[in-house]
């Protein structure tokens, strides 16, 4: 789906026509008044935020709230982009970037490229960071090289990294004109370790990922169903058996792709005669990634929790206290029908917008071959606000939701 830029904010062109209509509904008028006052009153408790909306009203409310969220991000954190240093709690992540090519009509690409190093002296990791800045050069895009916030073997997949990278992506969208459907993740050595883990864990942020010369540990690629995944390793990179583990990981993706047509697009490349340093053969992964666009609203989601759990993923949300490592949720959608195929939770929220379903008709949810929900759902400003403040992503704004509950975790399916 093509995107267009307007005052630094990207919206789907499919939505643009709806956004051009004047808001005639009382609820949108009250939202505008609330935004003007901005007196700190919780929007979720306002009557207008809970009242049903038309499709056109929801589109206008989405535009208003997304604009407000992105302007607030620029006001509160724009300086961090300018100073090239993002802070989250006790963690500070410096970064540098280079811009390649002309700005495309659908916005710039963003490449996040993680350096090697690890549990060593800071100056060694600093050197690896500087090297990573020179390692790749996309034909187009903002090429960002963050410096890990800590000096540790697992520096790229500790819990704080998810928040820092989420902020980095959001800032790149509002500050550099990045299209959120063209965000790519890469990393070499210890940075490759990070790709193995962050590519599945944060798959709803990426169009594609490329792992170079890293080690997967025990991570599962299950959640990477809807992104491109490139694996590059030197034939003779025997330390920690990186070469063997990369091939094994590629075979896991082979098996997943064979069992799930349309998912797990990937390639595994073993650089013949090369060791840990592949003499830049791996640069071919950059144009390979560039051919992908993020599928923000995939027809099927496979979500398996990592050791850093999340409570939302694409158009799904689960109870945060039940989000434990290994917990799975698999859901498909076709038109207005959603099928829960696997579920380890006591409740599931299916988040909805008008790009993925006709919200003027009933929404049906099936589990274990039985219809467990078949009703019309209402769009609301409260739901829009909730999704906008959670992600600030123009492609993941959800005016409605369906909540499916059971007595205990795993009870949605026998």
C-alpha positions as a Markdown table, in Angstrom:
| # | Residue | x | y | z |
|---|---|---|---|---|
| 1 | Unk | 0.0 | 0.0 | 0.0 |
| 2 | Unk | 1.4 | 3.3 | -1.0 |
| 3 | Unk | 1.9 | 6.1 | 1.6 |
| 4 | Unk | 2.0 | 9.8 | 1.3 |
| 5 | Unk | 3.7 | 12.5 | 3.4 |
| 6 | Unk | 2.0 | 15.5 | 4.9 |
| 7 | Unk | 3.6 | 17.7 | 7.5 |
| 8 | Unk | 5.9 | 14.9 | 8.5 |
| 9 | Unk | 3.1 | 12.4 | 9.2 |
| 10 | Unk | 2.4 | 9.4 | 7.0 |
| 11 | Unk | -1.1 | 8.1 | 6.5 |
| 12 | Unk | -2.4 | 5.3 | 4.2 |
| 13 | Unk | -3.6 | 6.6 | 0.9 |
| 14 | Unk | -6.6 | 4.4 | 1.2 |
| 15 | Unk | -7.5 | 6.5 | 4.2 |
| 16 | Unk | -6.7 | 9.8 | 2.6 |
| 17 | Unk | -10.1 | 10.2 | 0.9 |
| 18 | Unk | -11.9 | 9.6 | 4.1 |
| 19 | Unk | -9.7 | 12.1 | 5.9 |
| 20 | Unk | -10.5 | 14.8 | 3.4 |
| 21 | Unk | -14.2 | 14.8 | 4.2 |
| 22 | Unk | -15.3 | 17.4 | 6.8 |
| 23 | Unk | -16.1 | 15.9 | 10.2 |
| 24 | Unk | -19.9 | 16.3 | 10.7 |
| 25 | Unk | -20.3 | 14.2 | 13.8 |
| 26 | Unk | -20.8 | 15.6 | 17.2 |
| 27 | Unk | -18.3 | 13.2 | 18.7 |
| 28 | Unk | -15.5 | 14.4 | 16.5 |
| 29 | Unk | -16.4 | 18.0 | 17.3 |
| 30 | Unk | -16.2 | 17.2 | 21.0 |
| 31 | Unk | -12.8 | 15.6 | 20.4 |
| 32 | Unk | -11.6 | 18.7 | 18.7 |
| 33 | Unk | -12.8 | 20.8 | 21.7 |
| 34 | Unk | -11.1 | 18.4 | 24.1 |
| 35 | Unk | -7.8 | 18.7 | 22.2 |
| 36 | Unk | -8.1 | 22.4 | 22.2 |
| 37 | Unk | -8.6 | 22.5 | 26.0 |
| 38 | Unk | -6.1 | 19.7 | 26.6 |
| 39 | Unk | -6.7 | 20.1 | 30.3 |
| 40 | Unk | -5.5 | 16.8 | 31.5 |
| 41 | Unk | -8.9 | 15.2 | 31.7 |
| 42 | Unk | -8.7 | 11.5 | 30.8 |
| 43 | Unk | -10.1 | 11.0 | 27.4 |
| 44 | Unk | -11.3 | 7.5 | 28.1 |
| 45 | Unk | -13.8 | 8.8 | 30.7 |
| 46 | Unk | -15.4 | 11.3 | 28.3 |
| 47 | Unk | -18.8 | 10.3 | 27.0 |
| 48 | Unk | -17.9 | 11.3 | 23.5 |
| 49 | Unk | -14.9 | 8.9 | 23.5 |
| 50 | Unk | -17.2 | 5.9 | 24.2 |
| 51 | Unk | -19.9 | 6.7 | 21.7 |
| 52 | Unk | -20.1 | 4.8 | 18.4 |
| 53 | Unk | -18.4 | 6.4 | 15.4 |
| 54 | Unk | -19.0 | 6.1 | 11.6 |
| 55 | Unk | -16.2 | 5.1 | 9.4 |
| 56 | Unk | -15.6 | 8.7 | 8.3 |
| 57 | Unk | -15.7 | 9.9 | 11.9 |
| 58 | Unk | -13.2 | 7.2 | 13.0 |
| 59 | Unk | -10.9 | 8.3 | 10.1 |
| 60 | Unk | -11.0 | 11.9 | 11.2 |
| 61 | Unk | -10.5 | 11.1 | 14.9 |
| 62 | Unk | -7.6 | 8.9 | 14.0 |
| 63 | Unk | -6.0 | 11.7 | 12.0 |
| 64 | Unk | -6.5 | 14.2 | 14.8 |
| 65 | Unk | -5.1 | 11.9 | 17.6 |
| 66 | Unk | -2.2 | 10.7 | 15.5 |
| 67 | Unk | -1.2 | 14.2 | 14.6 |
| 68 | Unk | -1.4 | 15.2 | 18.3 |
| 69 | Unk | 0.7 | 12.1 | 19.3 |
| 70 | Unk | 3.4 | 12.8 | 16.7 |
| 71 | Unk | 3.6 | 16.5 | 17.6 |
| 72 | Unk | 3.9 | 15.6 | 21.3 |
| 73 | Unk | 6.7 | 13.2 | 20.4 |
| 74 | Unk | 8.6 | 15.9 | 18.5 |
| 75 | Unk | 8.1 | 18.3 | 21.3 |
| 76 | Unk | 9.3 | 15.9 | 24.1 |
| 77 | Unk | 11.9 | 13.8 | 22.3 |
| 78 | Unk | 12.8 | 15.6 | 19.0 |
| 79 | Unk | 15.9 | 16.9 | 20.7 |
| 80 | Unk | 17.1 | 13.3 | 21.2 |
| 81 | Unk | 17.0 | 12.8 | 17.4 |
| 82 | Unk | 18.9 | 16.0 | 16.8 |
| 83 | Unk | 21.5 | 15.1 | 19.5 |
| 84 | Unk | 21.6 | 11.5 | 18.3 |
| 85 | Unk | 21.1 | 10.0 | 21.7 |
| 86 | Unk | 17.9 | 8.3 | 23.0 |
| 87 | Unk | 17.3 | 7.8 | 26.7 |
| 88 | Unk | 15.1 | 5.3 | 28.5 |
| 89 | Unk | 15.4 | 5.3 | 32.2 |
| 90 | Unk | 19.0 | 4.5 | 33.1 |
| 91 | Unk | 19.9 | 3.5 | 29.5 |
| 92 | Unk | 21.2 | 5.9 | 27.0 |
| 93 | Unk | 21.7 | 4.8 | 23.3 |
| 94 | Unk | 23.9 | 7.1 | 21.2 |
| 95 | Unk | 23.4 | 6.7 | 17.4 |
| 96 | Unk | 24.7 | 8.1 | 14.2 |
| 97 | Unk | 23.1 | 8.1 | 10.8 |
| 98 | Unk | 23.7 | 8.7 | 7.1 |
| 99 | Unk | 21.1 | 9.5 | 4.5 |
| 100 | Unk | 21.3 | 7.9 | 1.1 |
| 101 | Unk | 19.5 | 8.7 | -2.2 |
| 102 | Unk | 16.6 | 10.9 | -2.9 |
| 103 | Unk | 13.4 | 11.0 | -0.8 |
| 104 | Unk | 10.9 | 8.6 | -2.5 |
| 105 | Unk | 7.3 | 9.5 | -2.9 |
| 106 | Unk | 6.2 | 7.0 | -0.3 |
| 107 | Unk | 8.8 | 8.1 | 2.3 |
| 108 | Unk | 12.3 | 7.1 | 3.2 |
| 109 | Unk | 13.5 | 3.6 | 4.3 |
| 110 | Unk | 15.1 | 3.1 | 7.7 |
| 111 | Unk | 17.9 | 0.7 | 8.3 |
| 112 | Unk | 18.9 | -0.1 | 11.9 |
| 113 | Unk | 22.3 | -1.7 | 11.9 |
| 114 | Unk | 23.7 | -3.2 | 15.1 |
| 115 | Unk | 27.5 | -3.5 | 15.8 |
| 116 | Unk | 29.5 | -6.3 | 17.1 |
| 117 | Unk | 31.6 | -6.6 | 20.3 |
| 118 | Unk | 30.0 | -7.6 | 23.5 |
| 119 | Unk | 31.3 | -8.2 | 27.0 |
| 120 | Unk | 34.5 | -6.2 | 26.6 |
| 121 | Unk | 36.0 | -2.8 | 27.2 |
| 122 | Unk | 33.9 | 0.2 | 26.1 |
| 123 | Unk | 36.5 | 1.4 | 23.7 |
| 124 | Unk | 36.4 | -1.9 | 21.8 |
| 125 | Unk | 32.6 | -1.7 | 21.4 |
| 126 | Unk | 33.1 | 2.0 | 20.4 |
| 127 | Unk | 35.4 | 0.8 | 17.6 |
| 128 | Unk | 32.9 | -1.8 | 16.5 |
| 129 | Unk | 30.2 | 0.9 | 16.4 |
| 130 | Unk | 32.3 | 3.2 | 14.2 |
| 131 | Unk | 33.1 | 0.2 | 11.9 |
| 132 | Unk | 29.4 | -0.6 | 11.6 |
| 133 | Unk | 28.7 | 2.9 | 10.4 |
| 134 | Unk | 30.9 | 2.2 | 7.3 |
| 135 | Unk | 29.8 | -1.4 | 6.7 |
| 136 | Unk | 26.7 | -1.0 | 4.6 |
| 137 | Unk | 25.3 | 1.7 | 2.2 |
| 138 | Unk | 21.8 | 1.2 | 1.0 |
| 139 | Unk | 20.8 | 2.8 | -2.3 |
| 140 | Unk | 18.1 | 4.8 | -0.5 |
| 141 | Unk | 17.3 | 5.4 | 3.1 |
| 142 | Unk | 18.3 | 6.5 | 6.6 |
| 143 | Unk | 21.1 | 4.2 | 7.7 |
| 144 | Unk | 21.2 | 4.3 | 11.5 |
| 145 | Unk | 24.0 | 2.8 | 13.6 |
| 146 | Unk | 23.1 | 2.7 | 17.3 |
| 147 | Unk | 25.7 | 2.3 | 20.0 |
| 148 | Unk | 24.6 | -0.4 | 22.5 |
| 149 | Unk | 23.6 | 1.1 | 25.8 |
| 150 | Unk | 25.6 | -1.5 | 27.7 |
| 151 | Unk | 28.8 | -3.5 | 27.2 |
| 152 | Unk | 27.6 | -7.1 | 27.6 |
| 153 | Unk | 27.4 | -10.3 | 25.5 |
| 154 | Unk | 23.6 | -9.8 | 25.2 |
| 155 | Unk | 23.7 | -6.1 | 24.7 |
| 156 | Unk | 21.3 | -6.1 | 21.8 |
| 157 | Unk | 18.5 | -8.1 | 23.3 |
| 158 | Unk | 18.1 | -7.0 | 26.9 |
| 159 | Unk | 14.6 | -5.7 | 27.6 |
| 160 | Unk | 15.5 | -2.0 | 27.3 |
| 161 | Unk | 16.5 | -2.5 | 23.7 |
| 162 | Unk | 12.9 | -3.0 | 22.6 |
| 163 | Unk | 11.8 | 0.4 | 24.1 |
| 164 | Unk | 14.9 | 2.2 | 22.7 |
| 165 | Unk | 14.3 | 0.8 | 19.2 |
| 166 | Unk | 10.6 | 1.6 | 19.3 |
| 167 | Unk | 11.4 | 5.2 | 20.1 |
| 168 | Unk | 14.1 | 5.3 | 17.4 |
| 169 | Unk | 11.6 | 4.1 | 14.8 |
| 170 | Unk | 8.9 | 6.6 | 15.9 |
| 171 | Unk | 11.4 | 9.5 | 15.9 |
| 172 | Unk | 12.7 | 8.5 | 12.4 |
| 173 | Unk | 9.1 | 8.7 | 11.1 |
| 174 | Unk | 8.4 | 12.2 | 12.4 |
| 175 | Unk | 11.9 | 13.7 | 12.1 |
| 176 | Unk | 13.3 | 12.1 | 8.9 |
| 177 | Unk | 10.2 | 11.3 | 6.8 |
| 178 | Unk | 10.6 | 7.5 | 7.2 |
| 179 | Unk | 7.8 | 5.2 | 6.0 |
| 180 | Unk | 7.0 | 2.8 | 8.9 |
| 181 | Unk | 6.4 | 0.1 | 6.3 |
| 182 | Unk | 10.0 | 0.3 | 5.2 |
| 183 | Unk | 12.0 | -0.4 | 8.4 |
| 184 | Unk | 14.8 | -3.0 | 8.3 |
| 185 | Unk | 17.0 | -4.6 | 10.9 |
| 186 | Unk | 20.6 | -5.8 | 10.4 |
| 187 | Unk | 23.5 | -6.7 | 12.6 |
| 188 | Unk | 27.0 | -8.3 | 12.5 |
| 189 | Unk | 28.5 | -10.7 | 15.1 |
| 190 | Unk | 27.0 | -9.7 | 18.4 |
| 191 | Unk | 24.7 | -7.5 | 16.3 |
| 192 | Unk | 23.7 | -10.6 | 14.5 |
| 193 | Unk | 22.9 | -12.2 | 17.8 |
| 194 | Unk | 20.5 | -9.3 | 18.3 |
| 195 | Unk | 18.9 | -9.9 | 14.9 |
| 196 | Unk | 18.1 | -13.5 | 15.7 |
| 197 | Unk | 16.2 | -12.4 | 18.8 |
| 198 | Unk | 14.7 | -9.0 | 17.8 |
| 199 | Unk | 13.6 | -10.0 | 14.3 |
| 200 | Unk | 10.9 | -12.4 | 15.7 |
| 201 | Unk | 10.3 | -10.5 | 19.0 |
| 202 | Unk | 9.6 | -7.1 | 17.3 |
| 203 | Unk | 8.5 | -8.5 | 13.9 |
| 204 | Unk | 5.5 | -6.1 | 13.7 |
| 205 | Unk | 8.1 | -3.2 | 13.4 |
| 206 | Unk | 10.1 | -4.7 | 10.5 |
| 207 | Unk | 9.7 | -5.3 | 6.8 |
| 208 | Unk | 12.7 | -7.6 | 6.8 |
| 209 | Unk | 15.8 | -8.4 | 8.8 |
| 210 | Unk | 19.4 | -9.6 | 8.0 |
| 211 | Unk | 21.5 | -11.6 | 10.4 |
| 212 | Unk | 25.3 | -11.6 | 9.7 |
| 213 | Unk | 27.7 | -13.8 | 11.6 |
| 214 | Unk | 25.8 | -14.2 | 14.8 |
| 215 | Unk | 24.5 | -17.0 | 17.1 |
| 216 | Unk | 20.8 | -17.7 | 17.6 |
| 217 | Unk | 21.0 | -19.3 | 21.1 |
| 218 | Unk | 17.7 | -21.0 | 21.8 |
| 219 | Unk | 15.5 | -18.5 | 20.1 |
| 220 | Unk | 12.5 | -19.6 | 17.9 |
| 221 | Unk | 11.8 | -18.0 | 14.6 |
| 222 | Unk | 8.1 | -18.7 | 14.9 |
| 223 | Unk | 7.0 | -15.0 | 15.3 |
| 224 | Unk | 8.9 | -14.0 | 12.2 |
| 225 | Unk | 6.2 | -15.4 | 9.8 |
| 226 | Unk | 5.4 | -12.1 | 8.1 |
| 227 | Unk | 8.9 | -10.6 | 7.5 |
| 228 | Unk | 11.8 | -11.3 | 5.3 |
| 229 | Unk | 14.7 | -13.0 | 7.1 |
| 230 | Unk | 18.2 | -13.3 | 5.6 |
| 231 | Unk | 20.9 | -15.4 | 7.3 |
| 232 | Unk | 24.6 | -14.8 | 6.3 |
| 233 | Unk | 27.5 | -16.7 | 7.8 |
| 234 | Unk | 31.0 | -17.6 | 6.8 |
| 235 | Unk | 31.6 | -21.2 | 5.9 |
| 236 | Unk | 34.6 | -21.4 | 8.3 |
| 237 | Unk | 33.0 | -19.3 | 11.1 |
| 238 | Unk | 33.4 | -22.1 | 13.6 |
| 239 | Unk | 33.6 | -20.1 | 16.9 |
| 240 | Unk | 30.6 | -21.1 | 19.0 |
| 241 | Unk | 29.6 | -23.1 | 15.9 |
| 242 | Unk | 28.1 | -20.0 | 14.3 |
| 243 | Unk | 28.3 | -21.7 | 10.9 |
| 244 | Unk | 26.4 | -24.8 | 12.0 |
| 245 | Unk | 23.8 | -22.9 | 14.0 |
| 246 | Unk | 23.0 | -20.6 | 11.1 |
| 247 | Unk | 22.4 | -23.5 | 8.8 |
| 248 | Unk | 20.2 | -25.1 | 11.5 |
| 249 | Unk | 18.2 | -21.9 | 11.9 |
| 250 | Unk | 17.8 | -21.7 | 8.1 |
| 251 | Unk | 16.4 | -25.2 | 8.1 |
| 252 | Unk | 13.9 | -24.3 | 10.8 |
| 253 | Unk | 12.7 | -21.5 | 8.6 |
| 254 | Unk | 12.6 | -24.0 | 5.6 |
| 255 | Unk | 10.3 | -26.2 | 7.6 |
| 256 | Unk | 8.1 | -23.4 | 8.8 |
| 257 | Unk | 7.7 | -22.1 | 5.3 |
| 258 | Unk | 6.9 | -25.5 | 3.9 |
| 259 | Unk | 4.2 | -26.0 | 6.5 |
| 260 | Unk | 2.8 | -22.5 | 6.2 |
| 261 | Unk | 2.6 | -21.3 | 2.5 |
| 262 | Unk | 3.0 | -17.6 | 2.1 |
| 263 | Unk | 4.9 | -17.2 | 5.4 |
| 264 | Unk | 8.5 | -17.2 | 6.5 |
| 265 | Unk | 10.2 | -15.8 | 3.4 |
| 266 | Unk | 13.9 | -16.2 | 3.9 |
| 267 | Unk | 17.2 | -17.0 | 2.5 |
| 268 | Unk | 20.3 | -18.7 | 4.0 |
| 269 | Unk | 23.7 | -17.8 | 2.5 |
| 270 | Unk | 26.9 | -19.4 | 3.5 |
| 271 | Unk | 30.0 | -17.5 | 2.3 |
| 272 | Unk | 32.3 | -20.1 | 0.8 |
| 273 | Unk | 35.8 | -20.1 | 2.3 |
| 274 | Unk | 35.1 | -17.2 | 4.6 |
| 275 | Unk | 35.4 | -17.0 | 8.4 |
| 276 | Unk | 33.8 | -14.6 | 10.8 |
| 277 | Unk | 34.6 | -11.7 | 8.4 |
| 278 | Unk | 32.9 | -12.3 | 5.1 |
| 279 | Unk | 34.8 | -9.7 | 3.0 |
| 280 | Unk | 31.6 | -7.7 | 2.5 |
| 281 | Unk | 29.8 | -10.5 | 0.6 |
| 282 | Unk | 27.0 | -10.0 | 3.1 |
| 283 | Unk | 26.3 | -6.5 | 1.7 |
| 284 | Unk | 24.0 | -8.3 | -0.8 |
| 285 | Unk | 21.5 | -8.7 | 2.1 |
| 286 | Unk | 20.8 | -4.9 | 2.0 |
| 287 | Unk | 19.1 | -4.8 | -1.5 |
| 288 | Unk | 17.4 | -8.1 | -0.7 |
| 289 | Unk | 15.8 | -6.6 | 2.4 |
| 290 | Unk | 14.9 | -3.5 | 0.4 |
| 291 | Unk | 12.5 | -5.5 | -1.8 |
| 292 | Unk | 10.2 | -6.1 | 1.2 |
| 293 | Unk | 7.5 | -4.0 | 2.7 |
| 294 | Unk | 6.0 | -4.5 | 6.1 |
| 295 | Unk | 2.7 | -6.3 | 6.2 |
| 296 | Unk | 1.2 | -4.3 | 9.1 |
| 297 | Unk | -2.1 | -6.2 | 9.0 |
| 298 | Unk | -1.2 | -9.8 | 8.1 |
| 299 | Unk | -3.8 | -12.4 | 7.3 |
| 300 | Unk | -2.2 | -14.8 | 9.8 |
| 301 | Unk | -0.2 | -14.1 | 13.0 |
| 302 | Unk | 2.0 | -16.6 | 14.7 |
| 303 | Unk | 3.1 | -15.1 | 18.0 |
| 304 | Unk | 5.4 | -17.0 | 20.4 |
| 305 | Unk | 6.6 | -15.1 | 23.4 |
| 306 | Unk | 10.4 | -14.6 | 23.8 |
| 307 | Unk | 12.1 | -14.2 | 27.2 |
| 308 | Unk | 11.2 | -10.5 | 27.0 |
| 309 | Unk | 7.4 | -10.8 | 26.8 |
| 310 | Unk | 5.0 | -8.3 | 25.1 |
| 311 | Unk | 1.3 | -7.7 | 25.5 |
| 312 | Unk | 0.6 | -6.6 | 21.9 |
| 313 | Unk | 1.7 | -7.8 | 18.5 |
| 314 | Unk | 0.3 | -6.6 | 15.1 |
| 315 | Unk | -3.5 | -6.6 | 15.7 |
| 316 | Unk | -3.5 | -8.8 | 18.8 |
| 317 | Unk | -3.3 | -8.0 | 22.5 |
| 318 | Unk | -3.1 | -10.4 | 25.5 |
| 319 | Unk | -3.0 | -10.0 | 29.3 |
| 320 | Unk | 0.5 | -8.8 | 30.3 |
| 321 | Unk | 0.5 | -11.0 | 33.4 |
| 322 | Unk | 0.1 | -14.1 | 31.2 |
| 323 | Unk | 2.7 | -13.1 | 28.6 |
| 324 | Unk | 5.4 | -15.7 | 29.5 |
| 325 | Unk | 8.2 | -17.1 | 27.5 |
| 326 | Unk | 7.0 | -19.8 | 25.0 |
| 327 | Unk | 3.3 | -18.8 | 25.2 |
| 328 | Unk | 1.7 | -19.0 | 21.8 |
| 329 | Unk | -1.2 | -17.4 | 20.0 |
| 330 | Unk | -2.1 | -18.1 | 16.4 |
| 331 | Unk | -4.9 | -16.3 | 14.7 |
| 332 | Unk | -6.0 | -15.9 | 11.1 |
| 333 | Unk | -8.4 | -13.4 | 9.4 |
| 334 | Unk | -10.4 | -13.5 | 6.2 |
| 335 | Unk | -12.8 | -10.7 | 5.7 |
| 336 | Unk | -14.8 | -10.3 | 8.9 |
| 337 | Unk | -14.0 | -13.8 | 10.1 |
| 338 | Unk | -11.2 | -14.5 | 12.6 |
| 339 | Unk | -10.1 | -18.0 | 13.6 |
| 340 | Unk | -8.2 | -18.7 | 16.8 |
| 341 | Unk | -6.0 | -21.7 | 16.1 |
| 342 | Unk | -3.7 | -21.8 | 19.1 |
| 343 | Unk | -4.1 | -19.9 | 22.4 |
| 344 | Unk | -2.3 | -20.1 | 25.7 |
| 345 | Unk | -4.2 | -17.1 | 27.3 |
| 346 | Unk | -7.4 | -16.6 | 29.3 |
| 347 | Unk | -8.4 | -13.7 | 27.0 |
| 348 | Unk | -7.4 | -12.2 | 23.7 |
| 349 | Unk | -8.2 | -8.8 | 22.2 |
| 350 | Unk | -8.5 | -8.7 | 18.4 |
| 351 | Unk | -7.9 | -5.1 | 17.4 |
| 352 | Unk | -9.8 | -3.9 | 14.3 |
| 353 | Unk | -9.8 | -1.1 | 11.7 |
| 354 | Unk | -11.5 | -0.5 | 8.4 |
| 355 | Unk | -8.5 | -1.6 | 6.4 |
| 356 | Unk | -8.8 | -5.2 | 7.6 |
| 357 | Unk | -12.6 | -5.6 | 8.1 |
| 358 | Unk | -15.9 | -4.1 | 7.3 |
| 359 | Unk | -16.8 | -2.7 | 10.7 |
| 360 | Unk | -20.4 | -1.8 | 9.5 |
| 361 | Unk | -21.0 | -5.6 | 9.5 |
| 362 | Unk | -20.8 | -8.3 | 12.1 |
| 363 | Unk | -17.4 | -9.6 | 13.1 |
| 364 | Unk | -17.2 | -13.4 | 13.6 |
| 365 | Unk | -14.7 | -15.2 | 15.8 |
| 366 | Unk | -14.2 | -19.0 | 15.5 |
| 367 | Unk | -12.3 | -21.3 | 18.0 |
| 368 | Unk | -12.2 | -25.1 | 17.8 |
| 369 | Unk | -14.5 | -25.0 | 14.8 |
| 370 | Unk | -17.2 | -23.2 | 16.8 |
| 371 | Unk | -18.5 | -19.6 | 16.4 |
| 372 | Unk | -17.8 | -17.9 | 19.8 |
| 373 | Unk | -18.5 | -14.3 | 18.7 |
| 374 | Unk | -20.7 | -13.0 | 16.0 |
| 375 | Unk | -21.7 | -9.4 | 16.6 |
| 376 | Unk | -21.3 | -5.9 | 15.2 |
| 377 | Unk | -18.6 | -3.9 | 17.1 |
| 378 | Unk | -18.5 | -0.2 | 17.5 |
| 379 | Unk | -15.7 | 2.2 | 16.6 |
| 380 | Unk | -14.8 | 4.6 | 19.4 |
| 381 | Unk | -12.4 | 7.4 | 20.1 |
| 382 | Unk | -11.3 | 5.7 | 23.3 |
| 383 | Unk | -10.0 | 2.7 | 21.2 |
| 384 | Unk | -8.4 | 5.0 | 18.7 |
| 385 | Unk | -6.7 | 6.9 | 21.5 |
| 386 | Unk | -5.5 | 3.6 | 23.1 |
| 387 | Unk | -3.8 | 2.3 | 20.0 |
| 388 | Unk | -2.3 | 5.7 | 19.0 |
| 389 | Unk | -0.7 | 6.2 | 22.4 |
| 390 | Unk | 0.5 | 2.7 | 22.6 |
| 391 | Unk | 2.4 | 2.7 | 19.2 |
| 392 | Unk | 2.0 | 6.0 | 17.4 |
| 393 | Unk | 2.0 | 4.0 | 14.2 |
| 394 | Unk | -0.3 | 5.3 | 11.4 |
| 395 | Unk | -0.7 | 1.7 | 10.1 |
| 396 | Unk | -1.7 | 0.3 | 13.5 |
| 397 | Unk | -4.5 | 2.6 | 14.6 |
| 398 | Unk | -7.5 | 0.5 | 15.7 |
| 399 | Unk | -10.9 | 2.1 | 16.3 |
| 400 | Unk | -12.5 | -1.1 | 17.5 |
| 401 | Unk | -11.7 | -4.3 | 19.3 |
| 402 | Unk | -13.3 | -7.7 | 20.2 |
| 403 | Unk | -12.4 | -9.2 | 23.5 |
| 404 | Unk | -12.7 | -13.0 | 23.9 |
| 405 | Unk | -12.4 | -14.4 | 27.4 |
| 406 | Unk | -12.3 | -17.8 | 29.1 |
| 407 | Unk | -12.1 | -19.0 | 32.6 |
| 408 | Unk | -8.4 | -19.7 | 32.7 |
| 409 | Unk | -5.3 | -19.5 | 30.5 |
| 410 | Unk | -5.5 | -21.9 | 27.6 |
| 411 | Unk | -9.2 | -22.5 | 28.0 |
| 412 | Unk | -10.1 | -20.8 | 24.8 |
| 413 | Unk | -9.1 | -23.9 | 23.0 |
| 414 | Unk | -9.4 | -27.5 | 24.4 |
